[in-house]
């Protein structure tokens, strides 16, 4: 009887050793997280183009979110038409005045969700748009302007050194000491109608997309430093892009 018990105990030990050896040899299954979309935002003529590559295969929805400060106040402005596609492109035709930051909200079929990294829209390097729009350019572009507006006649117009248009039609704000002083800018139609304002320009150089102004032609601006009017002048937004 003792011999039978001894043999049973030995058999039990052999089974345990066998199971342990199998567990050590069996490959461990590792969780591979999905690849977050790698995307960029490029400032084009009058719009911002977002492109991304996605490693998701079980995605239900991808929302495009935008913010002016990269941290708070992200708002969903659109959804990807084909979220399961590897490559996606979205055009933001109404960017905000100031720096535009973007991120993606990804909703999976399982109900889980996550956010991509945040990117800042940067100028497209393939567009040569650094040349300031001069009076000669304005005269040439006005010939084909749809609204037929004319330049101010009482004074000889020249571009401002702080708020001016480049040949791509975008409005540039150039204030090298913006980080040290408090500047604000107001924009108006030529008839005095108020458009919008930037309460504080926090960056030395800022690009405003021409699409913000809704049409081509002449516009007025007022630049304030610490609440006091520093400059009051005008600029011209061309109808077509000039390379």
Steps between C-alpha positions, in 0.01 A plus 500: 500500500782733592670409174186592299477836680867562435459426128194729479695784663789454257257505204343822632842665523583393144176656374577826679853514354361429153246780525764744626736410217219548243407836648861617471528386140163642388542842336354791696239698306589872502256785448590714202341844528366664182725750327384857560451693176805689380363824359593854404324831438620723216392860439394525138346794314192592701471165677683245715551147373519209745645167394547189708594133478314267736583152626147436625293218354204504738435873512141621508546875486777762475419856599718798401541739791643853497627742763684832518714418802587127454387419856138602562188578300532229238184489289401230251466672162443194277518120473704293259284375213685167485656444844614145425716610206875491552551847351264789566491866397283780640486868397419761764360776279416732790806511728498727803702822531825414672682171543288195418572176688343168405455152648297191414237335718497128421199284597545124460231242433555366852391830650851599606626841391826689496662819370785542257789736558435871451654679200536866408409608148816620325549672161534271201864526394407439135313833485729802465289754683749719687494788250307801624218626281599843363292768329610375155370155586171644623445696178564190295276277712221756509451467126348157556336571838140386500364778720673787321611675820762772461798598709478802731550815289582775751843362589754291317450153640795295616501176701533518875805343661293344776173383338532418132401250232739262324461386141305191607227727636555419867529780756822515701540668838865581570566621856849394618441625857153343538613286792607810698214736417124467475379541144145461371368531146152582366390431143232689305333515160576815299158641597592473868315174569674310779624150410692358796788573731797327658499601866871432547767409248728269696736394222756711310369374166146392421327393177126551453343288227330704225191279537428669834416824318241326278569706186778671310559876485596777739482481880596737782673422827582674827804395702500581871787495749392484865155623396632800303466528123842441344417459131191531281532389140374267225599188307383321187408131467524376140236280347751257352829362623806644330818286501 
